[in-house]
Amino acid sequence: MGIGAGSGRGRLFLRPLLFLLLVGAPAPHSAGGQLRYAVPEELEHGAFVANLGEDLGLDVSTLSARRFRIVSRAGARQHLEVNLENGILFVNERIDREEVCEAGGTCLLHLQLLIESPLELYRVEVEVLDINDHAPTFPWQEYVLEVAESAILGARFPLESAQDPDVGTNSVHTYRLSPNGFFSLEVQTRSDATKFAELVLERALDREQQRAHRVLLTALDGGVPERSGTAHILVTVLDANDNVPAFDQPSYGVSLPEDAPAGTLVIQLNATDLDEGPNGEIEYSFSGHAPPRVRELFHIEPRSGQVLLKGPLDYERASLHELYVQAKDRGPSAVAVHCRVLVHLLDVNDNAPEVTLTSVSTPVLEDAPPGTVIAVISVLDRDSGDNGRVSCEVGPDVPFELRSSFRNYYTLVTTQALDREVVSEYNVSITARDMGSPALLTRSTLTVPVSDVNDNAPRFLQPSYSVYVMENNAPGASICSVTALDPDCQQNAYLSYSIAEGHIHGMPVGTYVSINSDSGHMYALRSLDYEQIRSFQIQVQAQDAGFPPLSANVTVHIFVLDQNDNAPVIVSPMPHNGSVATELVPRSAGPGYLVGTVSAVDADAGLNSRLSYQLLQATDFTLFSLAPDTGELRTLRSFLEQDATRQRLVVQVRDSGQPALSTTVSLLLSVVETMPQTLSDFSEFSLPPEASSSSPVTLYLLVSLGSISFTFLLAILILTVIRCRGEHNSHQGDGCSPPRCHCCPGSRPSSDSLKTSNLMAQPAAGTTAATCHDVPGGGPPGYCYKVCLGPESAQSDFMFLKPCSPPRNNEKDPGKQSRLGQHLQVSKQIKQPNMDWLPPSTQRPALKRYQ
């Protein structure tokens, strides 16, 4: 190397700084709607190039959020980068202009800048300026030039040219020759502005005086600072071979398609030499400064001068190849002559378009308006002309289209409203096709998922639900399940169920039923009673978890099914004062005489309330008959003298449920000769069926019992009057309220207060439950009864009644008595009778009672 080449690479970083000081900082200027900057090569990492944020008018604080970036092809080196904190374009890696731009000339880096929200695209060109970082070099450090001694003055001898990868003023500018007495140097300029030197003979040579001459050739470039390279030339003086070969023309041009196969003849060179023999035989070869790339692609036949293709060509890499060929005869003191062959490559459509997808907004909301940008698509074809012109289109049957924003740049936008419930994901096929012949195309698929929006309200599977629940259900048991569907997804499809506010018989609906908010299973919170509530309806709401939430309502009709849980209740005859019901029958009554009617009611419904009457026990079964449907008690025959004067009957009333429930009532019929004006009240006793009225013992017994009964009845009447007077002032202390207890002779019982179920709430063992009930039409007016259920009678179907009496004299603590009455109060009312199966009013007379 020469002096210039000896400078170390360690000082290269000073050159960009010196270059910037000389040319100034790069200033942006618009070129066809885009920014253009200039930056010298070989800058270190982080070197300032431009302030893009200021030049583009962007808000620097939003660059990171808007994903400001440089879009580059896959695999391409990223020489420049953007600092998202300040918007400065800086050098990311060292740029070698000679490596980036092999063909020379203007070296441009094309940048595509993309920023989102909203989508904006900018094009920036950065020109890489050459710096004088290479010194001129010769192919050899020393080479021999043979000159015949017969060479005439002024003869010119082309010298090997120096090569400098730099361009412009930094390339080879001139040559210098060391002082000598025989040769001078002339610098010539080729058509492509390159320089080469010719050695000019200024003084005749004499081989006998001096066989060789040494000169130093120096090549200088025009850079600052100036760099140089040297080569030593040994001029050997030969005996006369006074003719040199000559080419037909100094320069040749040829065109060759880039897809030409190896071995293709590029050109046939022809040079002539007027000498004869070896001095006229010509050999062809590449000159010493032919680039290595040319030697790889082309081959010269030494004897024929044929230039053949050796390697594959690529128009996109280099469209022109310059071959320097020399011809030299085989005689002594042969002088080489040079020519240049320019090989122009013809572009062939051998590159398919390249499609680069830059996703911007995926997934896309299903309610995105038409025209929403989904992606930016860049298309590149390395061919030229029509072969490099590309059209782009999307596949059919998709709600998307391509819009061209810049040359070879497209945006994929929506053309209509999307519906995720119809199509949740689109595979958009993008086809890029060039205009070559034959045309080449590239297909790329972009997957566009559609994200859900809460645009669908829940929908129940049924317009309404009907639920049938058997009464006396267990609290907490599941009664039904409602189901709703939401075609949305994820959170928008997550449903929660709830029951709308409302009241059922004055109570909040939440005290009757509850619902599982996740599954929709409904549960009864209480045991339902058909006799209290037969049906009700509730509103169930299904609401999704979207924003804003959407909901739907459905009506659930709940029907309570009857269960045979109520035994019949005897309405008439009603026993009083704990005794059996007594009736008087005239002895003169004939067959079919209507003694009375046993009436009962059942709080159940349907078959469970259909009652049948049966005579269980009788003193004489041949004397009376009981109608099974109406309960009418009639005589079967006339009374005989031997018939007992007192007939005891036990009547059973049974419903038609499964299992059937029943209750019984005892009747005491007295056969009298004549019907008295007042009704005798017999105590509860039974006569043996074998007793005979003709027996003296029986007569004495009857007289005794009659006296005792009269005395007892008189005492009862006196106690009743005393109790009524006492309860007139303090009826609350005894638990009998005036609206429900009619203890005064002038009051009438209310039929509405009758409760038809004889199944009372079961008290704890050893306790007594008391409450007051009216006796409907069949009972004597002015009586207040207290229901007393002991541990044994709590499990029975019968009601044991006893008269309400005032506090006894030995109960000295009224407060204690009041608390005891409150403790024994029955909390559950008797159920309202079911009137579906009551006999007609004409068939429901009470048993005759005569005052």
Secondary structure, 3 states (H helix, E strand, C coil): CCCHHHCCHHHCCHHHHHHHHHHCCCCCEECCCCEEEEEECCCCCCCEEEEHHHHCCCCHHHCCCCCCEEECCCCCCCCEEEECCCCEEEECCCCCHHHHCCCCCCCEEEEEEEECCCCEEEEEEEEEECCCCCCCECCCCEEEEEEECCCCCCCEEECCCCECCCCHHHCEEEEEECCCCCEEEEEEECCCCCEEEEEEECCCCCCCCCCEEEEEEEEEECCCCCCEEEEEEEEEEECCCCCCCEECCCEEEEEEECCCCCCCEEEECCEECCCCHHHHCEEEEECCCCCHHHHHHEEECCCCCEEEECCCCCCCCCCEEEEEEEEEECCCCCCCEEEEEEEEEECCCCCCCEEEEEECCCCEECCCCCCCEEEEEEEECCCCHHHHCEEEEECCCCCEEEEEEECCEEEEEECCCCCCCCCCEEEEEEEEEECCCCCCEEEEEEEEEEECCCCCCCEECCCEEEEEEECCCCCCCEEEECCEECCCCHHHHCEEEEECCCEECCEEHHHCEEECCCCCEEEECCCCCCCCCCEEEEEEEEEECCCCCCEEEEEEEEEEECCCCCCCEEEECCCCCCCCEEEEEECCCCCCCEEEECEEEECCCHHHHCEEEEEEEECCCCCEEECCCCCEEEECCCCCCCCCCEEEEEEEEEECCCCCCEEEEEEEEEEECCCCCCCCCCCCCCCCCCCCCCCHHHHHHHHHHHHHHHHHHHHHHHHHHHHHHHHHHCCCCCCCCCCCCCCCCCCCCCHHHCCCCCCCCCCCCCCCEECEECCCCCCCCCCCEEECECCCHHHCCCCCEEECCCCCCCCCCHHHHHHHHHHCECCCCCCCCECCCCCCHHHCCCCCCCC
